[in-house]
Amino acid sequence: MCKILVGDEESRFYINEALLQSTTFYAKHGLPKRHDIERPQSVVPAQQLSIQHDGSDLLFEKDRSQTVENDGVLIDLTDSDADYKLKGKFFYCRKAFALFVDHLYNAEIATPKESDGCRALFKAYALATCYNIEALQNDIIKILQKYYTINMISITDLMYVIDHWGDKVNTNLASYLVAQVGFEMAQDWTRFRTENDELTDFLGSANRVVIEEVFRAAMQHAKPQSSNDPAKNKRNWRAVLL
């Protein structure tokens, strides 16, 4: 088992090494020092791994240790019994990493009950992108679609993703959120404007390209023949079409 400390709180996770081999984790951070692991000859899909996960491997503790920088991330490999210490990027936090671990252990990821839960999904999507886990990317998009089917998207959700990914709609997640915002604006502008006090801030601070994409999406959904809710689209915004 690999022991990984995550985020400023140094939340402790234990993860089976075989599960991490199904991702690009070792390619990013190197093999753990305390284990003799051979690199897999081929990628093993997480769905084929039958190891069960009951959540009991998530603990909390504080460790003092020195860190080194690798791929822009602070990683602890000395003066600690941890194999890795991941911090320095916004997506290295307990809630997001727990979703990442849940996916590795084939545990179902629940649909958020409120907008704050979407933030953890956004960060988990960043982890899935970082470690090249297309299945998790797709699962997160589907979960967000389920959430936005019954909840109006907040412009702050799109602003959060833009703030951390940059003013480019160059991920499936950002493209989906843009489409969802455009759809909600076209369906009921008055309600959307009333429930999104931050819209003025978005229009004043976002990159012109992003704003243009939002209004392009709104215009597309304003047409009667193009009024399908993006939250019900089962093919677009997938890393791999299923």
C-alpha positions as CSV (number, residue, x, y, z in Angstrom):
1,M,0.0,0.0,0.0
2,C,1.2,3.5,-0.8
3,K,0.7,6.2,1.9
4,I,0.0,9.6,0.4
5,L,-0.4,12.9,2.3
6,V,-2.6,15.3,0.4
7,G,-3.0,19.1,0.7
8,D,-2.1,21.6,3.4
9,E,-4.0,19.5,6.0
10,E,-1.9,16.5,5.0
11,S,-4.9,14.2,4.9
12,R,-3.6,10.6,4.8
13,F,-4.6,8.1,2.2
14,Y,-3.6,4.4,1.7
15,I,-3.9,3.2,-1.9
16,N,-3.1,-0.2,-3.4
17,E,-0.1,0.3,-5.7
18,A,-1.8,-1.8,-8.5
19,L,-4.6,0.8,-8.7
20,L,-2.2,3.6,-9.2
21,Q,-0.5,1.7,-12.0
22,S,-3.8,2.1,-13.9
23,T,-3.1,5.8,-14.0
24,T,-0.2,8.1,-14.9
25,F,0.5,8.8,-11.2
26,Y,3.9,7.1,-11.2
27,A,4.8,8.8,-14.5
28,K,4.1,12.1,-12.8
29,H,5.7,11.5,-9.4
30,G,8.0,8.5,-9.7
31,L,7.8,5.1,-8.0
32,P,7.5,5.0,-4.2
33,K,10.8,4.7,-2.5
34,R,9.8,2.0,0.0
35,H,8.4,-0.4,-2.6
36,D,9.8,-2.4,-5.4
37,I,7.2,-2.0,-8.1
38,E,7.6,-2.8,-11.7
39,R,6.0,-0.5,-14.2
40,P,3.0,-2.2,-15.9
41,Q,3.5,-3.2,-19.5
42,S,0.0,-2.0,-20.3
43,V,-2.7,0.1,-18.7
44,V,-5.2,-1.9,-16.6
45,P,-8.6,-0.3,-16.6
46,A,-9.8,0.5,-13.1
47,Q,-13.1,-1.3,-13.9
48,Q,-11.2,-4.6,-14.1
49,L,-9.7,-4.3,-10.6
50,S,-12.0,-6.0,-8.1
51,I,-10.3,-4.6,-4.9
52,Q,-13.0,-3.3,-2.5
53,H,-12.8,0.1,-0.8
54,D,-14.7,0.8,2.3
55,G,-13.4,4.3,3.0
56,S,-11.4,3.1,6.1
57,D,-8.1,4.0,4.5
58,L,-8.7,7.7,4.9
59,L,-7.1,9.1,8.0
60,F,-5.8,12.4,9.1
61,E,-2.4,13.3,10.6
62,K,0.3,15.9,10.5
63,D,3.9,15.1,9.5
64,R,6.9,17.3,9.4
65,S,9.1,16.6,6.5
66,Q,11.3,18.1,3.8
67,T,9.8,18.4,0.3
68,V,11.2,18.4,-3.2
69,E,9.6,19.9,-6.3
70,N,8.6,17.5,-9.2
71,D,6.4,18.6,-12.1
72,G,5.5,21.8,-10.2
73,V,4.1,19.8,-7.2
74,L,5.7,19.6,-3.8
75,I,6.4,15.9,-3.1
76,D,7.6,14.5,0.2
77,L,10.0,11.6,-0.1
78,T,12.3,12.2,3.0
79,D,12.0,12.4,6.8
80,S,8.6,10.8,6.7
81,D,7.0,7.4,6.4
82,A,4.8,8.8,3.7
83,D,5.5,7.7,0.1
84,Y,4.2,11.0,-1.3
85,K,3.2,14.4,-0.1
86,L,1.1,16.2,-2.7
87,K,0.4,19.9,-2.3
88,G,0.9,23.1,-4.1
89,K,-1.9,22.8,-6.6
90,F,-5.6,23.7,-6.1
91,F,-6.8,20.2,-6.8
92,Y,-4.7,18.5,-4.0
93,C,-7.3,18.6,-1.3
94,R,-9.0,15.9,0.9
95,K,-12.5,15.9,-0.7
96,A,-11.2,15.8,-4.3
97,F,-8.6,13.2,-3.7
98,A,-11.2,11.1,-1.8
99,L,-13.3,11.1,-5.0
100,F,-10.2,10.1,-7.0
101,V,-9.7,7.2,-4.6
102,D,-13.4,6.2,-4.7
103,H,-13.1,5.9,-8.5
104,L,-10.0,3.7,-8.2
105,Y,-11.8,1.4,-5.9
106,N,-15.0,1.3,-8.1
107,A,-17.0,3.1,-5.4
108,E,-20.0,5.1,-6.6
109,I,-19.6,8.8,-6.5
110,A,-22.7,10.5,-5.2
111,T,-24.5,13.4,-6.9
112,P,-24.0,16.6,-4.9
113,K,-26.9,18.0,-2.9
114,E,-25.8,21.6,-3.1
115,S,-23.5,23.7,-5.2
116,D,-20.5,23.5,-2.8
117,G,-20.3,19.8,-3.7
118,C,-19.7,20.7,-7.3
119,R,-16.3,22.3,-6.3
120,A,-15.0,19.0,-5.2
121,L,-16.1,17.5,-8.5
122,F,-14.3,20.2,-10.4
123,K,-11.1,19.5,-8.5
124,A,-11.5,15.8,-9.0
125,Y,-11.9,16.4,-12.7
126,A,-8.5,18.2,-12.6
127,L,-7.0,15.2,-10.9
128,A,-8.5,12.9,-13.5
129,T,-7.0,15.1,-16.2
130,C,-3.6,15.2,-14.5
131,Y,-3.5,11.4,-14.2
132,N,-5.1,10.7,-17.5
133,I,-8.2,8.9,-16.2
134,E,-10.8,9.4,-19.0
135,A,-13.4,7.2,-17.2
136,L,-13.4,9.5,-14.2
137,Q,-13.6,12.5,-16.4
138,N,-16.7,11.1,-18.0
139,D,-18.3,10.0,-14.7
140,I,-17.9,13.5,-13.3
141,I,-19.5,15.1,-16.4
142,K,-22.4,12.7,-16.0
143,I,-22.8,13.5,-12.3
144,L,-22.8,17.2,-13.0
145,Q,-25.4,16.8,-15.7
146,K,-27.6,15.0,-13.3
147,Y,-27.1,17.8,-10.8
148,Y,-27.9,20.6,-13.3
149,T,-30.9,18.7,-14.6
150,I,-32.7,19.7,-11.3
151,N,-30.6,22.7,-10.3
152,M,-29.9,25.9,-12.2
153,I,-26.2,26.4,-12.8
154,S,-24.5,29.3,-11.0
155,I,-22.3,31.6,-13.0
156,T,-19.8,31.2,-10.1
157,D,-19.3,27.6,-11.1
158,L,-18.1,28.6,-14.5
159,M,-16.0,31.5,-13.0
160,Y,-14.4,29.0,-10.6
161,V,-13.3,26.7,-13.4
162,I,-12.0,29.6,-15.5
163,D,-10.1,31.1,-12.5
164,H,-8.2,27.8,-12.1
165,W,-7.9,26.6,-15.6
166,G,-7.4,30.0,-17.3
167,D,-9.5,32.0,-19.7
168,K,-9.8,29.2,-22.3
169,V,-12.6,26.8,-23.0
170,N,-10.2,24.1,-23.8
171,T,-11.5,21.2,-21.5
172,N,-14.7,19.2,-21.8
173,L,-15.6,20.4,-18.4
174,A,-15.4,24.1,-19.3
175,S,-17.1,23.5,-22.6
176,Y,-20.0,21.8,-20.8
177,L,-20.4,24.5,-18.2
178,V,-20.4,27.2,-20.9
179,A,-23.2,25.3,-22.8
180,Q,-25.2,24.9,-19.6
181,V,-24.9,28.6,-18.7
182,G,-25.9,29.5,-22.2
183,F,-28.9,27.2,-22.1
184,E,-30.1,28.6,-18.7
185,M,-29.8,32.1,-20.0
186,A,-31.8,31.3,-23.1
187,Q,-34.5,29.5,-21.2
188,D,-35.2,32.2,-18.7
189,W,-32.9,35.3,-18.7
190,T,-34.8,37.1,-15.9
191,R,-34.6,34.2,-13.5
192,F,-30.9,33.5,-14.4
193,R,-30.0,37.2,-13.9
194,T,-31.9,37.3,-10.6
195,E,-30.3,34.2,-9.2
196,N,-26.8,35.2,-10.3
197,D,-25.7,38.4,-8.7
198,E,-22.1,37.7,-9.8
199,L,-23.0,37.9,-13.5
200,T,-21.8,41.5,-13.7
201,D,-18.5,40.5,-12.2
202,F,-18.2,37.7,-14.8
203,L,-18.9,40.0,-17.7
204,G,-16.4,42.5,-16.4
205,S,-13.6,40.1,-15.6
206,A,-13.8,37.1,-17.9
207,N,-11.8,36.7,-21.1
208,R,-13.7,38.0,-24.2
209,V,-13.4,34.6,-25.8
210,V,-15.2,32.9,-22.9
211,I,-18.0,35.6,-22.8
212,E,-18.4,35.1,-26.6
213,E,-18.7,31.4,-26.2
214,V,-21.4,31.8,-23.5
215,F,-23.5,34.1,-25.6
216,R,-23.0,31.9,-28.6
217,A,-24.4,29.0,-26.6
218,A,-27.3,31.1,-25.5
219,M,-28.1,32.1,-29.0
220,Q,-28.0,28.4,-30.2
221,H,-30.4,27.4,-27.4
222,A,-32.6,30.3,-28.2
223,K,-33.5,28.6,-31.5
224,P,-36.6,26.3,-31.1
225,Q,-34.9,23.5,-32.9
226,S,-31.8,23.7,-30.7
227,S,-33.3,23.9,-27.2
228,N,-32.1,20.6,-25.8
229,D,-30.8,20.8,-22.3
230,P,-27.0,20.1,-22.2
231,A,-27.5,18.3,-19.0
232,K,-29.5,15.7,-20.9
233,N,-26.9,15.3,-23.7
234,K,-25.3,11.9,-23.3
235,R,-22.5,12.2,-25.9
236,N,-20.9,15.6,-25.9
237,W,-18.1,16.6,-23.4
238,R,-16.9,13.0,-23.0
239,A,-13.2,12.3,-23.0
240,V,-14.1,9.2,-25.0
241,L,-17.5,8.8,-26.6
242,L,-19.4,5.9,-25.1
